[in-house]
Each structure stands twice: as C-alpha cells, then as structure tokens.
Amino acid sequence: MTRALALLLLCGAAHAGKLDYLEAKNAPRARAADARLRKLVGKPPPPLVSIRNLWTYEVLPIERRRDASVPKETFDRFLRCHWTNEPTDMDPRLQAVLVAAAVRFEADRIEIVSGFRAPKFNLMLRKKGHEVARDSQHTYGHAVDFRVPGVPTRRLLEQVRSMSLGGVGFYPDSAFVHADTGPVRYWAGR
C-alpha cells in the first residue's frame, strides 16, 4: 500500500468516526422524523379550500378541517383593504367562520367579497349610496363578507347563524353573507 493511499484511508476512517458520532447524537431526532414521515407516506394529502379575494385576485389555500388556520399575519394581509392596500388586525375568529363553512359544505373554494375596509373607504362607499354601516365592523377588522360557490346564500346564512358569533347579514341579491364578531344581531340587505 502506498503512503498516500494509507493516509487517505486513515483520514476516511477518522471522518467516518466523526460521522458515526454525529449520527448517534442525532439518532433520536432522526427516528422521530422517520416516524412522522411513515405516518404520511402513502396517504392522500388533506383536502384544501382556496379562499379567493375577489378584489385582489389572491388565493389563500388552507386545509379543510375544523382546526385549520394560517398564520395571523398572512390572514390580516390577505383581508386588507383593497382600496388603500392597508392591512389591520383581523379578528382570528373570522378565520374559523370561513373554515367552518368550507368543512360544512365540503367546499373547495370560498370567495371574499369584503374584509377590512379603511374608514375613509367605508365613508366613500356610504357617500356613494352603498349599503354600508356608518360604524361598520369592517373598519375594525371584525367582519368578513363571503360566499361559497354552489351553496345557496340562505344555507350559508343558516350555517353562519348557527355559530352564534356576532352579527350576521343576509344579502340575497348580491349572493353573500356578512359575518362579524360584534354584538349578536341579524339583518337582510339587497
């Protein structure tokens, strides 16, 4: 054996010893990761619902299961005022309203008609004669207007009312439901 080959084998053995040490040190973590992976392999992915903002054309995918959620910052940004591009601190319970509707109707899509509305945008809508409250829950990040394509608006209304979360508005002509986390109250618009 040549001296260079002996040196190469010796370095390789030392490196292998170091790898054995690192593998032994990380073995519990690796076994746990392998166990998690084995649970997922061969199973279909969870069903998703695509929440589509009708103003920004953005789509927010989320798992269609009762306890699913996305990071709060992502949800806040997704429901930002489309007129000012300004996000706000959205009430996280609104995310649960959307997910519950998706689960109930096995929906693969939800359309957002309105999320946060900056106060100046809300005022402009009022001045133009739109059906918006002077002190709208939308201006506080406490409301969302939405629809589930293929689901009659009245059925969606019943679903949202059953949650007893806050205000629920029914807009049959515009085919959407308003849900907010303010005081419990009900109304119908156009």
trRosetta pair geometry for C-beta under 8 A, 3 or more apart (Angstrom, degrees):
i j d omega theta_ij theta_ji phi_ij phi_ji
1 5 5.3 -121 -174 84 88 122
1 6 5.3 103 130 -60 120 95
2 5 4.6 91 58 9 84 103
2 6 6.9 -149 94 -6 43 87
3 6 5.7 -54 -147 36 32 113
3 7 6.3 33 154 -19 65 106
4 7 5.8 -55 -149 37 30 112
4 8 6.3 32 152 -20 64 107
5 8 5.6 -53 -147 36 32 114
5 9 6.4 32 154 -17 65 105
6 9 5.9 -55 -148 38 30 110
6 10 6.3 32 153 -20 64 108
7 10 5.6 -54 -146 37 31 113
7 11 6.4 30 155 -17 65 105
8 11 5.9 -53 -146 37 29 108
8 12 6.2 31 153 -20 63 108
9 12 5.5 -53 -145 37 31 114
9 13 6.3 33 154 -21 64 104
10 13 5.8 -52 -148 34 30 111
10 14 6.6 29 153 -17 63 104
11 14 5.7 -54 -149 36 33 110
11 15 6.2 32 152 -18 66 106
12 15 5.7 -55 -146 39 31 111
12 16 6.1 33 153 -21 65 106
13 16 5.5 -50 -143 36 31 113
13 17 6.4 37 152 -23 62 102
14 17 5.6 -51 -152 32 32 114
14 18 6.7 33 149 -19 63 102
15 18 5.7 -53 -153 34 35 112
15 19 6.5 36 149 -18 66 104
16 19 5.5 -52 -148 37 35 113
16 20 6.4 41 151 -23 66 101
17 20 5.6 -48 -148 32 33 113
17 21 6.6 35 151 -20 63 102
18 21 5.6 -52 -154 33 34 114
18 22 6.5 30 150 -16 66 105
19 22 5.7 -55 -146 39 34 109
19 23 6.1 35 155 -20 68 107
20 23 5.8 -54 -144 38 29 111
20 24 6.3 28 156 -19 64 107
21 24 5.9 -57 -150 36 28 109
21 25 6.3 27 153 -20 63 108
22 25 5.6 -55 -146 36 31 113
22 26 6.2 7 162 2 67 112
23 26 6.3 -70 -142 51 26 94
23 27 6.3 58 153 -65 63 88
23 30 7.7 -17 -158 -5 70 157
24 27 5.6 -20 -148 -21 31 122
26 29 5.1 -58 -169 47 73 114
26 30 5.5 75 132 -27 90 105
27 30 5.6 -59 -140 40 31 111
27 31 6.1 32 161 -22 68 104
28 31 5.8 -53 -146 34 30 110
28 32 6.5 29 155 -18 63 105
29 32 5.8 -56 -151 36 31 110
29 33 6.4 29 152 -17 65 106
30 33 5.7 -54 -147 38 32 111
30 34 6.3 35 153 -21 65 105
31 34 5.6 -53 -148 36 32 114
31 35 6.4 35 152 -22 64 103
32 35 5.7 -51 -149 33 32 112
32 36 6.6 32 152 -17 64 102
33 36 5.8 -53 -150 36 34 110
33 37 6.3 33 152 -19 65 108
34 37 5.6 -56 -147 38 31 112
34 38 6.3 36 154 -24 66 104
35 38 5.7 -50 -147 32 31 113
35 39 6.9 35 152 -22 61 101
36 39 5.9 -55 -159 29 34 113
36 40 6.9 20 151 -10 64 109
37 40 5.9 -66 -155 40 36 106
37 41 6.1 41 154 -33 73 105
38 41 5.9 -45 -137 23 32 114
39 43 7.6 -15 148 -4 55 140
40 43 5.8 -103 -161 40 40 113
45 48 7.8 -10 128 -30 114 100
46 63 4.7 9 115 -140 137 111
46 64 7.1 -177 153 43 94 69
46 65 6.4 -55 -169 -26 133 120
47 63 7.2 99 78 -161 51 64
47 64 4.4 -42 101 45 99 120
47 65 7.9 129 57 -45 85 80
47 106 7.9 -20 140 -157 163 77
47 108 7.3 -97 180 -101 105 87
48 61 5.0 -6 -176 -167 132 103
48 62 6.7 138 -156 70 79 29
48 63 6.1 -62 -104 -103 63 39
48 64 6.1 152 -145 -16 9 93
48 108 7.1 57 88 -148 64 80
49 61 7.4 154 78 -151 40 55
49 62 5.8 -24 60 66 87 82
49 63 7.8 39 15 135 80 12
49 64 4.6 104 -29 -78 99 100
49 98 7.9 180 109 149 142 94
49 99 7.4 168 41 -120 143 58
49 102 3.9 -44 -78 -146 163 146
49 107 5.8 53 -125 99 117 84
49 108 5.9 -154 -116 -149 59 29
49 109 6.7 -178 -165 -74 75 19
49 110 6.0 37 163 -8 119 101
50 59 4.9 -14 -172 -168 105 115
50 60 7.4 139 -162 67 53 41
50 61 5.5 -28 -101 -94 69 72
50 108 6.6 24 14 153 89 69
50 109 5.1 -17 64 -107 91 74
50 110 7.5 -176 90 28 46 65
51 59 6.9 144 72 -160 46 57
51 60 4.4 -24 63 63 103 96
51 61 7.7 -179 18 -83 74 20
51 62 6.4 19 -9 9 114 113
51 78 7.4 60 102 162 120 143
51 98 6.1 26 -106 173 134 142
51 109 7.8 154 -88 -160 29 50
51 110 4.8 -15 -113 66 73 104
51 112 6.4 52 171 -34 94 107
52 57 7.5 -17 -170 -152 95 36
52 58 7.4 170 -148 88 54 42
52 59 5.0 -20 -98 -102 76 80
52 60 7.9 -170 -74 21 31 69
52 109 6.4 -1 -3 -164 114 99
52 110 7.1 171 22 83 70 49
52 111 5.3 -25 70 -110 97 64
52 112 6.7 -160 92 15 43 82
53 56 4.5 11 103 43 129 96
53 57 6.9 -51 79 3 81 13
53 58 4.9 17 34 53 117 85
53 59 7.7 -145 14 -74 73 35
53 60 7.6 62 -26 -10 96 102
53 78 6.3 -167 -48 177 131 79
53 79 7.4 -168 -101 -97 122 46
53 82 7.4 165 162 -75 121 121
53 112 4.7 -26 -109 60 59 123
53 115 7.3 -44 -122 -14 110 123
54 57 7.8 23 -159 -74 21 49
54 111 5.5 51 -55 -177 108 101
54 112 6.1 -155 1 77 82 60
54 113 6.0 6 26 -105 137 43
55 82 3.6 -59 134 -92 143 168
55 112 7.9 -70 12 100 89 97
56 80 7.9 62 -50 60 148 94
56 82 5.6 -146 -52 -113 88 108
58 78 6.3 -142 105 -137 134 81
60 70 6.4 -92 178 -17 116 166
60 74 7.1 137 -136 151 121 107
60 75 7.6 94 -164 -102 160 59
60 78 4.9 12 -60 -130 141 153
62 68 5.3 129 164 141 97 125
62 69 7.2 -13 -151 -136 125 14
62 70 5.5 -95 -98 -41 108 104
62 98 7.9 76 55 112 150 116
62 99 6.5 -90 123 -94 135 100
62 102 7.8 143 83 33 106 169
63 68 4.0 -157 71 -114 91 139
64 68 6.9 -50 -71 7 8 156
64 99 7.3 176 -133 -154 47 77
64 102 5.0 -121 -127 137 96 117
64 103 5.9 160 176 -82 81 65
64 106 7.4 80 162 -141 146 47
64 107 7.5 -175 -123 67 133 60
64 108 7.6 -68 -53 -102 147 53
65 68 4.8 110 59 -35 76 107
65 99 7.7 -23 74 -178 33 117
65 103 6.7 81 -130 -96 19 118
66 99 6.8 120 -141 134 28 116
66 100 7.0 43 -128 -96 73 70
66 103 5.7 34 -72 -80 66 168
68 99 5.4 -179 65 -136 96 139
69 75 7.8 -43 -174 -50 86 137
69 92 7.5 19 -144 -168 136 106
69 95 5.5 66 -129 137 91 142
69 96 7.7 -25 -87 -69 104 70
69 99 7.3 -72 -79 -45 60 152
70 74 4.7 -87 142 84 116 131
70 75 5.5 144 77 -54 103 91
70 78 7.9 51 86 -9 147 145
70 95 7.2 -146 33 -142 79 136
71 74 4.5 89 67 4 86 107
71 75 7.1 -162 94 -6 44 86
72 75 5.6 -57 -148 38 35 111
72 76 6.1 37 155 -21 69 106
72 90 7.7 -170 -166 60 81 89
72 92 6.0 -54 -109 -90 104 110
73 76 5.7 -51 -145 36 30 114
73 77 6.3 28 156 -16 64 108
74 77 6.0 -58 -148 39 28 108
74 78 6.1 30 154 -24 64 110
75 78 5.6 -54 -144 35 29 114
75 79 6.4 5 164 1 64 110
75 90 5.8 -116 126 64 100 136
75 92 7.2 94 82 -116 158 68
75 94 8.0 151 171 80 128 102
75 95 5.5 -49 -129 -79 151 122
76 79 6.6 -74 -148 48 23 93
76 80 7.2 56 148 -66 59 80
76 87 4.7 81 145 176 90 123
76 88 6.6 -136 -160 78 100 34
76 89 6.3 -27 -117 -113 131 30
76 90 4.9 -170 -101 8 67 100
76 116 8.0 34 -161 -26 64 140
76 141 7.5 -2 -129 -145 87 133
77 80 5.7 -15 -162 -34 38 115
77 87 4.9 -49 -98 -88 48 147
78 112 8.0 137 145 -7 97 166
78 115 7.4 145 111 -66 68 170
79 87 7.5 90 74 -135 63 84
79 90 5.3 68 66 -79 137 150
79 94 7.7 41 -76 109 170 144
79 112 6.8 -130 -109 -163 83 153
79 115 2.9 -154 -167 -173 92 155
79 116 5.4 104 131 -5 89 88
79 141 7.7 111 107 -140 124 82
79 144 6.6 -69 -134 -102 137 107
80 84 8.0 -116 162 78 97 78
80 85 6.2 27 135 -169 133 37
80 86 6.0 179 -168 87 103 29
80 87 3.9 -66 -96 -83 104 67
80 88 7.4 135 -120 3 64 65
80 115 7.0 35 24 86 16 129
80 116 5.8 -36 -142 54 27 122
81 84 4.6 22 98 41 126 93
81 85 6.9 -61 82 -9 76 12
81 86 5.0 5 40 55 114 81
81 87 7.7 -162 11 -82 71 26
81 88 7.6 56 -23 -14 97 104
81 115 7.7 -132 -75 81 42 87
81 116 5.0 -81 -52 107 74 91
81 117 5.5 101 -114 -131 102 29
81 118 4.3 11 -97 -22 174 88
81 121 5.7 165 -166 13 127 154
82 85 7.2 25 -151 -77 28 53
83 117 7.5 40 20 -145 120 74
83 118 6.5 -120 72 30 107 112
83 121 4.1 139 58 -109 149 133
83 124 7.8 -179 -172 51 163 141
84 118 4.4 36 7 -17 143 152
84 120 7.3 94 -63 61 131 109
84 121 6.2 -123 -21 -40 102 122
86 116 7.5 -108 97 118 77 130
86 118 5.4 69 54 -76 130 121
87 90 8.0 -71 -175 -26 89 98
87 116 6.8 109 -151 41 43 156
88 116 4.7 158 28 -134 112 149
88 140 7.7 -166 141 167 149 24
88 141 4.1 -141 106 -65 117 124
89 141 5.3 146 80 82 50 168
90 94 6.0 -80 166 41 108 134
90 95 7.8 101 119 -40 122 92
90 115 7.0 -37 -104 180 133 110
90 116 6.4 -109 -81 -54 96 109
90 141 4.4 -130 -97 -176 45 105
90 142 7.9 172 -154 -71 56 29
91 94 5.3 100 80 -16 86 100
91 141 6.1 147 -17 125 71 83
91 142 4.9 54 -16 -118 131 62
91 181 4.6 -117 134 14 169 151
92 95 5.5 -35 -170 18 59 116
92 96 7.4 59 139 -15 70 97
93 96 5.3 -47 -160 33 50 116
93 97 6.8 58 143 -26 70 96
93 165 6.2 166 149 -153 129 127
93 181 5.3 106 67 -94 130 131
94 97 5.3 -44 -153 26 42 117
94 98 6.8 40 151 -16 66 100
94 142 7.6 174 -52 -165 122 34
94 143 7.4 145 -101 -151 134 8
94 144 4.9 117 -167 -8 127 125
94 179 6.7 146 -129 102 82 109
94 180 8.0 -13 -91 -122 108 38
94 181 6.8 -97 -55 -34 85 113
95 98 5.9 -55 -155 36 34 109
95 99 6.3 28 151 -14 67 109
96 99 5.7 -56 -141 42 33 109
96 100 5.9 38 158 -24 67 107
97 100 5.9 -55 -146 35 25 112
97 101 6.6 25 155 -18 61 105
97 144 7.0 165 77 54 133 124
97 160 6.4 39 -160 -125 111 91
97 163 6.4 -169 -111 66 84 175
97 165 6.4 -75 -80 -1 115 167
97 179 4.8 172 -179 127 159 159
98 101 5.9 -56 -153 34 30 110
98 102 6.5 29 151 -18 64 107
98 110 5.7 136 -162 128 99 170
98 144 7.0 -41 -58 107 108 157
98 146 6.5 53 -106 31 95 176
99 102 5.6 -55 -150 36 35 113
99 103 6.3 34 153 -19 68 105
100 103 5.7 -53 -145 38 31 110
100 104 6.1 33 156 -22 65 109
100 159 7.1 170 125 166 100 109
100 163 6.4 108 97 -85 165 130
101 104 5.7 -53 -141 37 29 112
101 105 6.2 -6 170 12 65 112
101 107 6.8 -5 130 18 80 139
101 110 6.6 97 93 -105 122 129
101 146 7.5 161 55 103 165 129
101 148 5.7 -154 155 -56 117 134
101 151 7.9 -177 -180 72 102 169
101 156 6.4 33 -141 -141 123 91
101 159 5.6 108 -108 123 79 145
101 160 7.1 -3 -76 -67 114 83
102 105 6.8 -76 -141 54 20 86
102 106 7.7 42 166 -130 55 9
102 107 4.6 -103 -133 59 62 100
102 108 8.0 97 -153 -78 102 17
102 110 6.0 -79 -73 -43 101 121
102 148 7.3 -177 -86 -116 55 124
103 106 7.4 13 -171 -75 27 46
104 159 5.3 155 95 -133 167 133
105 148 5.5 97 68 146 158 157
105 150 7.8 151 164 92 127 98
105 151 4.9 -32 -140 -86 156 139
105 155 7.7 106 -91 126 120 122
105 156 7.7 -25 -44 -91 146 81
105 159 7.5 -63 -38 -71 103 161
107 110 6.2 85 121 -60 141 80
107 148 4.8 -92 -97 -159 156 116
107 149 7.6 127 -148 51 114 68
107 150 7.4 167 -116 59 94 113
107 151 6.8 -57 -80 -28 122 128
109 148 7.4 140 92 -152 62 62
109 149 5.6 -1 88 29 115 116
110 146 5.7 10 173 -180 103 129
110 147 7.4 165 -161 83 63 39
110 148 5.6 -35 -110 -98 74 74
111 146 6.3 158 83 -157 51 74
111 147 5.1 -11 59 60 104 87
111 148 7.6 177 18 -89 78 25
111 149 6.4 76 -15 -39 116 94
111 176 7.9 -100 91 -104 100 110
112 115 5.8 1 180 -47 131 98
112 144 6.5 -64 -137 -167 97 105
112 145 7.3 99 -170 78 58 61
112 146 5.3 -36 -106 -99 49 95
113 145 4.0 -64 70 110 109 105
113 146 6.0 -168 7 -88 86 32
113 147 6.6 67 -37 -8 112 94
113 174 7.4 85 -143 151 156 118
113 176 4.6 -19 -15 -117 152 167
114 117 6.4 -6 -175 -53 114 110
114 138 6.1 -27 143 -122 116 140
114 143 7.7 1 109 117 101 100
114 144 7.1 177 91 -154 60 44
114 145 4.1 36 42 33 92 115
115 138 7.3 134 133 -147 26 94
115 143 7.8 163 -160 95 36 61
115 144 5.4 -3 -112 -113 65 85
115 145 7.9 -125 -60 29 37 70
116 138 6.3 145 -144 177 28 74
116 139 7.6 84 -164 -118 70 23
116 141 5.1 -7 -99 -96 107 73
117 121 5.0 -129 -174 88 86 115
117 122 4.6 106 125 -65 123 92
117 125 7.4 -39 -168 1 145 141
117 132 7.6 -87 99 -148 170 141
117 136 6.5 2 58 95 127 142
117 138 4.1 35 18 132 104 122
117 139 5.7 -52 79 -75 83 64
118 121 4.5 87 59 6 85 106
118 122 7.0 -153 90 -8 41 86
118 139 7.1 45 177 -129 15 81
119 122 5.5 -54 -145 36 33 114
119 123 6.3 36 156 -21 66 104
119 139 4.8 68 -82 -147 71 128
120 123 5.6 -48 -146 35 34 115
120 124 6.5 39 152 -22 63 103
121 124 5.6 -51 -150 34 34 114
121 125 6.5 36 151 -19 65 103
122 125 5.8 -54 -153 34 31 112
122 126 6.6 34 149 -19 64 104
122 132 5.7 -155 -158 150 80 142
122 136 5.3 -150 -145 29 139 132
122 138 6.5 159 -91 82 122 112
122 139 5.1 -55 -20 -69 156 114
123 126 5.6 -52 -150 35 34 113
123 127 6.4 32 153 -18 66 106
124 127 5.8 -55 -149 36 31 111
124 128 6.4 22 154 -13 64 109
125 128 5.9 -64 -149 42 30 106
125 130 4.1 -55 176 49 91 135
125 132 4.7 55 108 8 124 147
126 129 7.8 64 177 -55 30 15
126 130 6.7 -81 -76 56 29 81
126 132 5.4 -103 -69 71 78 103
126 134 6.6 68 -110 -96 155 60
131 171 7.8 160 85 -111 147 119
131 189 4.9 119 157 -154 158 132
131 190 6.4 172 -30 22 151 97
132 136 5.5 -35 179 -68 91 139
132 138 7.6 -62 -150 31 109 136
133 136 4.3 141 64 -80 91 71
133 137 7.6 43 55 -2 137 68
135 139 7.4 -104 -168 44 43 131
136 139 5.0 103 74 -6 87 97
136 140 7.9 -166 106 4 59 83
136 143 6.9 -90 165 29 88 151
137 140 5.7 -62 -160 41 48 108
137 142 4.2 -88 -178 83 98 102
137 143 3.8 107 100 -38 104 119
137 166 7.6 131 -128 138 163 140
137 167 6.5 177 -15 41 151 133
137 180 3.9 62 103 -148 162 146
137 181 7.2 159 -170 43 135 60
137 182 4.8 -120 -94 -27 129 124
138 141 7.8 44 -175 -70 34 23
138 142 7.6 -108 -70 56 20 63
138 143 4.5 -71 -71 64 61 120
138 145 7.9 -20 -87 -17 123 100
138 180 7.8 -91 -53 -97 57 121
140 143 7.7 78 56 -2 84 90
142 166 7.4 -79 162 122 108 172
142 180 5.1 59 128 -164 87 95
142 181 4.7 -112 -165 47 96 92
142 182 5.8 93 131 -46 140 83
143 167 7.5 -25 -105 69 111 113
143 178 6.3 -4 -170 -173 114 94
143 179 6.8 165 -149 88 65 44
143 180 3.7 -25 -95 -94 89 102
143 181 7.5 -143 -69 11 55 69
143 182 7.6 -14 -65 -10 101 105
144 178 7.6 168 89 -151 36 53
144 179 5.7 -11 61 60 81 90
144 180 7.6 158 17 -82 53 59
145 169 7.8 -37 -107 69 96 116
145 171 7.5 12 -152 18 119 140
145 176 5.0 58 170 141 94 135
145 177 7.1 179 -150 87 61 34
145 178 4.9 -26 -97 -97 84 72
145 179 7.8 161 -90 18 36 64
146 176 6.1 169 89 -157 13 104
146 177 6.5 -28 65 59 63 78
146 179 7.4 -29 26 14 101 107
147 151 7.6 179 178 63 72 95
147 153 6.8 -46 -124 -98 101 88
147 156 6.8 -145 -138 -14 55 177
147 175 5.5 39 -111 134 147 85
147 176 4.5 -90 -53 -103 98 74
147 177 7.0 128 -88 11 59 76
148 151 4.0 15 88 29 109 130
148 156 5.6 166 20 -94 106 126
151 155 5.5 -115 177 79 91 120
151 156 5.3 100 122 -56 120 101
152 155 4.6 88 67 5 89 104
152 156 7.2 -161 95 -5 46 85
153 156 5.6 -55 -149 39 37 112
153 157 6.2 46 149 -27 67 103
153 170 6.9 118 146 -159 110 84
153 171 7.3 -104 -169 75 145 55
153 172 5.5 169 82 -115 145 60
153 175 5.1 -139 -61 -145 128 56
153 176 6.8 -64 -124 -36 116 9
153 177 6.3 165 -163 -50 83 89
154 157 5.4 -47 -149 31 33 119
154 158 6.7 37 152 -20 63 100
154 170 7.5 39 -103 -149 58 127
154 172 7.3 19 -57 -102 84 106
155 158 5.7 -49 -152 32 35 112
155 159 6.6 38 149 -21 64 103
156 159 5.5 -51 -152 33 36 115
156 160 6.4 30 154 -15 68 105
156 177 4.9 -150 120 -15 111 139
157 160 6.1 -59 -148 39 29 105
157 161 6.2 28 156 -18 65 109
157 168 6.7 118 -156 161 75 120
157 170 4.8 22 -111 -102 140 107
157 177 5.2 -173 -83 -107 65 125
158 161 5.8 -56 -144 39 29 111
158 162 6.3 36 156 -28 63 105
159 162 5.9 -56 -154 27 27 114
159 163 7.4 30 149 -24 59 100
160 163 6.0 -50 -165 20 39 114
160 165 7.6 -71 -178 26 75 116
160 168 5.1 152 116 -127 113 123
160 177 5.3 170 1 149 152 143
160 179 4.9 -125 -156 -88 131 116
161 164 7.4 36 170 -66 48 53
161 168 5.1 -135 -81 58 74 173
161 186 7.0 24 -110 -99 115 124
163 179 7.9 25 59 -145 137 129
164 184 6.5 -11 -162 -110 71 132
165 168 8.0 101 53 -59 89 99
165 179 6.6 37 69 -174 133 103
165 180 7.8 -179 111 92 104 31
165 181 5.9 -62 156 -106 101 66
165 184 7.9 149 82 -95 30 86
166 179 7.2 101 62 178 94 65
166 180 4.7 -92 106 100 129 64
166 181 4.4 170 -25 -136 150 18
166 182 4.8 108 -174 49 126 44
166 183 6.6 87 -154 68 81 14
166 184 5.9 -123 -142 -81 29 53
166 185 7.9 -15 164 24 59 69
167 178 7.0 -25 121 118 98 105
167 179 7.5 156 87 -157 62 32
167 180 4.4 4 54 53 100 107
167 182 5.1 6 -9 61 112 100
167 183 6.7 49 -54 75 93 56
167 184 6.9 176 -69 -137 46 24
167 185 4.9 -10 -110 56 87 84
167 186 7.4 176 -155 -76 61 35
167 187 7.7 -6 -168 13 103 98
168 177 6.7 -16 -166 -177 87 103
168 178 6.6 153 -160 82 36 70
168 179 6.0 2 -107 -104 74 64
168 180 7.8 -157 -67 25 40 70
168 185 7.8 -174 29 87 60 45
168 186 5.4 -11 67 -109 89 78
169 177 6.8 156 79 -166 59 52
169 178 3.4 15 46 43 108 121
169 186 7.5 162 -88 -157 40 48
169 187 5.2 -16 -115 69 82 88
169 188 7.2 151 -165 -100 67 24
169 189 5.9 23 176 -6 115 109
170 177 6.3 -14 -106 -116 54 78
170 178 7.8 -105 -40 24 25 84
170 186 7.6 22 -10 -173 103 90
170 187 7.2 -161 26 100 77 44
170 188 4.6 -28 69 -111 102 76
170 189 7.1 172 82 24 48 68
171 174 4.3 -21 144 51 120 108
171 175 7.1 -54 105 17 86 15
171 176 5.2 0 64 61 118 73
171 177 7.1 -170 26 -86 83 30
171 178 6.9 77 -15 -22 111 96
171 188 7.5 158 -78 -164 39 58
171 189 4.6 -15 -99 69 86 104
171 190 6.3 13 -151 79 84 38
172 175 6.9 24 -171 -79 34 48
172 188 7.3 1 -7 -161 99 106
172 190 7.7 -85 55 177 69 31
173 189 8.0 -99 34 115 100 74
173 190 4.4 -30 37 162 134 73
174 189 7.5 -10 17 101 121 110
174 190 6.4 80 -19 105 98 71
178 189 8.0 59 -8 7 128 128
182 185 7.7 -30 100 22 102 105
